[in-house]
Amino acid sequence: MPELPEVETVARTLAPQVLGRRISAPRILDPKAIQAGRELLPRLEGARIEAVRRRAKLLLINAACADNEPLSLAFHLKMTGRLFVHPAGTESHKHTRLTFCLQSEPEDEERLLFFDDVRRFGYCRVMRPEEFAHWSFWAALGPEPLETPPSAIAERLVSRRGRIKALLLNQEVIAGIGNIYADESLYKAGIRPDVQADRLGLPRLTALGNALQEVLRESIRQCGSSIRDYRDAEGNAGAFQNTFMVYGRSGESCRVCGKKLRKCVVAGRTTVFCPGCQKA
């Protein structure tokens, strides 16, 4: 947490607040927050923000330096990372790890971008474009589920012998999926989370690909899921958690068939499923 829909929502709500602004005075308040590229931070002075986007669970801020050299800020929010824009003069607090001043053209009131992280698991990398290919995490990422046809998602899964939920959580197989959306998509597709993928066949796996896309798009429409700390870049909580069918509902009744929802452990993660609606 946050997963693909939450990071996508942060990117969409952050972009209008920062696009076109120039970065100045980057400050490191917690050295652990910069995983790589600290030596490039001075190059960001005066860099113009040109894009805010998402890849997997990463949020990317692309900027052009004064000499037109492109640089990116790659944020992994992990469990409790947040990006907020504040008015000038806002004081950092004990959970603020990085700050950036943002100036507009023509100049109006300066703003501040804070990277806050209570648990300190999140990080930022400052990177040149050519460095992404050498970052092992980035290079290993699988395809984006919303940009991949369901049939192609099925093809990636059909010959694998791992349990289907474990494969959905594997970022090298499909990027951006975590515990919430694996559980909810498998429920929607009527597939038990602990079944071996190579037992399902292309038709059922294609149906899973469709279910995955439907669940992700609906969550993005509802600004993601707020379980504990997640807020978008405008400070708003998501609402998708209000419509969970299985995630976090172990012991409750299935909203469709009425059977008691069960839990098990798959890939080290607590997993909830309906024994009536989800079949091997």
C-alpha positions as CSV (number, residue, x, y, z in Angstrom):
1,M,0.0,0.0,0.0
2,P,-0.3,2.3,-1.9
3,E,-0.8,0.2,-5.0
4,L,-1.4,1.1,-8.7
5,P,-4.7,3.0,-8.3
6,E,-3.5,5.0,-5.3
7,V,-0.2,6.1,-7.0
8,E,-2.1,6.9,-10.2
9,T,-4.5,9.1,-8.2
10,V,-1.6,10.8,-6.6
11,A,0.0,11.5,-10.0
12,R,-3.3,12.9,-11.4
13,T,-3.9,15.2,-8.4
14,L,-0.3,16.3,-8.1
15,A,0.2,17.2,-11.8
16,P,-2.0,20.3,-11.9
17,Q,-0.2,21.7,-8.8
18,V,3.4,21.3,-10.1
19,L,3.4,21.2,-13.9
20,G,5.4,24.1,-15.4
21,R,6.9,25.2,-12.1
22,R,10.6,25.4,-11.6
23,I,12.3,23.5,-8.8
24,S,14.6,25.3,-6.4
25,A,16.3,24.7,-3.0
26,P,15.9,21.0,-2.7
27,R,16.5,20.0,0.9
28,I,17.2,16.6,2.4
29,L,15.8,16.3,6.0
30,D,16.3,12.6,6.2
31,P,19.3,11.1,4.3
32,K,17.6,7.7,4.1
33,A,14.9,9.3,1.9
34,I,17.4,9.6,-1.0
35,Q,18.2,6.1,-2.3
36,A,20.3,7.3,-5.3
37,G,21.4,10.4,-7.2
38,R,22.1,12.7,-4.3
39,E,24.9,14.2,-6.3
40,L,22.4,15.3,-9.0
41,L,20.2,17.3,-6.6
42,P,22.1,20.6,-7.4
43,R,21.3,20.0,-11.1
44,L,17.6,20.4,-10.2
45,E,18.0,24.0,-9.3
46,G,15.9,25.9,-11.8
47,A,14.7,22.7,-13.5
48,R,11.2,22.9,-15.0
49,I,8.7,20.2,-14.2
50,E,7.3,18.8,-17.5
51,A,5.4,15.6,-16.6
52,V,4.1,13.7,-13.6
53,R,3.3,10.1,-14.3
54,R,3.2,6.6,-12.8
55,R,5.0,3.3,-13.6
56,A,4.0,0.3,-11.5
57,K,3.9,1.7,-7.9
58,L,6.4,4.4,-8.7
59,L,5.6,8.1,-9.0
60,L,7.8,9.9,-11.5
61,I,8.3,13.7,-11.8
62,N,10.1,14.5,-15.0
63,A,12.0,17.8,-15.2
64,A,14.2,19.7,-17.7
65,C,17.3,21.4,-16.2
66,A,18.5,24.8,-17.3
67,D,20.7,23.3,-20.0
68,N,17.8,21.0,-21.1
69,E,19.3,17.9,-19.5
70,P,16.3,15.7,-18.5
71,L,16.2,14.4,-14.9
72,S,13.6,12.5,-13.0
73,L,12.5,12.2,-9.4
74,A,11.4,8.6,-8.9
75,F,9.4,8.2,-5.7
76,H,8.4,4.8,-4.2
77,L,5.8,5.7,-1.5
78,K,5.9,2.2,0.1
79,M,3.6,2.1,3.1
80,T,3.2,5.7,4.3
81,G,4.9,8.0,1.8
82,R,3.0,11.1,0.7
83,L,3.6,14.0,-1.6
84,F,1.8,17.3,-0.8
85,V,2.1,20.8,-2.1
86,H,2.0,23.6,0.5
87,P,1.9,27.4,0.6
88,A,5.3,29.2,1.0
89,G,6.3,29.4,4.5
90,T,4.9,26.1,5.6
91,E,7.1,24.5,8.2
92,S,8.3,21.0,7.8
93,H,7.4,18.5,10.5
94,K,9.0,15.4,12.0
95,H,7.8,13.1,9.2
96,T,8.9,15.4,6.3
97,R,11.9,13.8,4.6
98,L,12.5,16.0,1.5
99,T,11.3,19.5,0.5
100,F,11.5,21.3,-2.8
101,C,10.5,25.0,-3.5
102,L,8.4,25.4,-6.6
103,Q,8.3,28.7,-8.6
104,S,6.0,29.5,-11.5
105,E,6.3,31.5,-14.7
106,P,5.2,34.3,-14.5
107,E,6.0,34.3,-10.9
108,D,3.1,34.0,-8.4
109,E,3.3,32.8,-4.8
110,E,6.0,30.2,-4.2
111,R,4.9,26.7,-3.2
112,L,6.6,23.9,-1.4
113,L,6.5,20.2,-2.3
114,F,7.0,17.9,0.7
115,F,7.8,14.2,0.7
116,D,6.5,12.9,4.1
117,D,6.9,9.4,5.3
118,V,5.9,8.2,8.8
119,R,7.4,4.7,8.5
120,R,10.5,5.8,6.5
121,F,10.3,2.9,4.1
122,G,9.7,5.1,1.0
123,Y,12.4,6.7,-1.0
124,C,13.3,9.0,-3.9
125,R,15.9,8.5,-6.6
126,V,17.2,11.3,-8.8
127,M,18.0,9.8,-12.2
128,R,19.0,10.6,-15.7
129,P,16.9,8.8,-18.4
130,E,19.7,6.3,-19.3
131,E,20.1,5.2,-15.7
132,F,16.6,3.6,-15.5
133,A,17.8,0.7,-17.7
134,H,20.5,-0.1,-15.1
135,W,18.2,0.1,-12.1
136,S,17.5,-3.6,-11.5
137,F,14.1,-2.9,-9.9
138,W,12.9,-0.9,-12.9
139,A,14.4,-3.2,-15.5
140,A,12.6,-6.2,-14.1
141,L,9.1,-4.7,-14.0
142,G,6.5,-6.5,-15.9
143,P,3.9,-4.9,-18.2
144,E,1.3,-2.3,-17.0
145,P,-2.0,-4.2,-16.5
146,L,-4.1,-1.3,-17.8
147,E,-2.0,-1.1,-21.0
148,T,-2.0,-4.8,-21.7
149,P,-4.8,-6.7,-23.4
150,P,-6.5,-9.2,-21.1
151,S,-5.5,-12.0,-23.5
152,A,-1.8,-11.0,-23.2
153,I,-2.1,-11.0,-19.4
154,A,-3.5,-14.5,-19.7
155,E,-0.6,-15.6,-21.9
156,R,1.9,-14.4,-19.3
157,L,0.2,-16.6,-16.7
158,V,-1.0,-19.7,-18.4
159,S,2.2,-21.7,-18.3
160,R,3.3,-20.7,-14.8
161,R,3.1,-23.2,-12.0
162,G,2.9,-20.7,-9.1
163,R,-0.2,-20.0,-7.2
164,I,-2.2,-17.4,-9.1
165,K,-2.3,-14.7,-6.3
166,A,1.5,-15.0,-5.9
167,L,1.9,-14.4,-9.6
168,L,-0.3,-11.3,-9.5
169,L,1.8,-10.0,-6.6
170,N,5.0,-10.6,-8.5
171,Q,6.0,-7.2,-10.0
172,E,8.1,-9.0,-12.7
173,V,5.0,-10.7,-14.0
174,I,2.5,-7.8,-13.9
175,A,3.4,-4.4,-12.5
176,G,1.6,-2.4,-9.8
177,I,-0.6,-5.1,-8.2
178,G,-0.6,-5.6,-4.4
179,N,-2.7,-7.5,-1.9
180,I,-5.9,-5.5,-2.2
181,Y,-6.3,-5.6,-5.9
182,A,-5.1,-9.2,-6.2
183,D,-7.9,-10.3,-3.8
184,E,-10.6,-8.2,-5.3
185,S,-9.8,-9.2,-8.9
186,L,-9.6,-12.9,-8.1
187,Y,-13.0,-12.6,-6.4
188,K,-14.5,-10.8,-9.4
189,A,-13.1,-13.5,-11.8
190,G,-14.4,-16.3,-9.5
191,I,-10.9,-17.9,-9.0
192,R,-9.5,-19.1,-5.8
193,P,-6.2,-17.3,-4.9
194,D,-4.3,-20.5,-4.1
195,V,-4.9,-22.4,-7.3
196,Q,-2.0,-23.1,-9.6
197,A,-2.0,-20.7,-12.6
198,D,-1.3,-23.5,-15.2
199,R,-4.5,-25.3,-14.1
200,L,-6.7,-22.4,-15.1
201,G,-6.4,-22.2,-18.9
202,L,-6.6,-19.2,-21.2
203,P,-10.3,-18.5,-21.0
204,R,-10.4,-18.2,-17.2
205,L,-7.1,-16.3,-17.2
206,T,-8.4,-13.9,-19.8
207,A,-11.5,-13.4,-17.6
208,L,-9.1,-12.6,-14.8
209,G,-7.3,-10.0,-17.0
210,N,-10.7,-8.4,-17.7
211,A,-11.6,-8.5,-14.0
212,L,-8.2,-7.0,-13.0
213,Q,-8.7,-4.0,-15.4
214,E,-12.3,-3.4,-14.2
215,V,-11.3,-3.4,-10.6
216,L,-8.3,-1.1,-11.1
217,R,-10.3,1.4,-13.2
218,E,-13.1,1.4,-10.7
219,S,-10.7,2.1,-7.8
220,I,-9.0,4.9,-9.8
221,R,-12.5,6.4,-10.4
222,Q,-13.0,6.3,-6.6
223,C,-9.5,7.8,-5.9
224,G,-8.1,4.5,-4.6
225,S,-8.5,2.8,-1.2
226,S,-7.7,4.5,2.1
227,I,-7.0,1.8,4.7
228,R,-4.8,3.7,7.1
229,D,-2.6,6.6,5.9
230,Y,-3.2,7.0,2.1
231,R,-4.3,10.4,0.9
232,D,-4.0,11.8,-2.6
233,A,-2.0,14.9,-3.4
234,E,-4.9,17.1,-2.4
235,G,-5.3,15.4,0.9
236,N,-8.4,13.5,0.0
237,A,-9.1,9.9,1.1
238,G,-10.1,7.3,-1.4
239,A,-13.5,5.5,-1.3
240,F,-12.9,2.2,-3.0
241,Q,-12.5,0.5,0.4
242,N,-16.2,1.0,1.0
243,T,-17.0,-1.5,-1.8
244,F,-14.5,-4.2,-1.0
245,M,-16.0,-7.7,-1.7
246,V,-13.3,-9.7,0.1
247,Y,-10.2,-7.8,1.2
248,G,-10.1,-7.3,4.9
249,R,-13.5,-9.0,5.4
250,S,-12.5,-12.5,6.7
251,G,-15.3,-14.1,8.7
252,E,-18.0,-11.8,7.2
253,S,-20.7,-13.0,4.8
254,C,-20.1,-12.9,1.0
255,R,-22.2,-10.0,-0.4
256,V,-23.3,-12.3,-3.3
257,C,-23.8,-15.9,-2.0
258,G,-23.9,-15.3,1.8
259,K,-21.2,-17.9,2.7
260,K,-18.6,-17.0,5.3
261,L,-15.5,-15.5,3.8
262,R,-12.3,-17.4,4.6
263,K,-8.7,-16.4,4.9
264,C,-5.4,-18.2,4.1
265,V,-1.8,-17.2,3.4
266,V,-0.5,-16.9,-0.1
267,A,3.0,-15.6,-0.8
268,G,3.3,-14.6,2.8
269,R,0.2,-12.3,2.6
270,T,-3.1,-12.7,4.3
271,T,-5.7,-13.6,1.7
272,V,-9.5,-13.5,1.8
273,F,-11.7,-15.4,-0.6
274,C,-15.3,-16.8,-0.9
275,P,-15.5,-20.6,-0.9
276,G,-18.8,-20.4,-2.7
277,C,-18.0,-17.8,-5.5
278,Q,-14.3,-18.7,-6.1
279,K,-13.5,-22.1,-7.6
280,A,-10.2,-23.9,-8.2
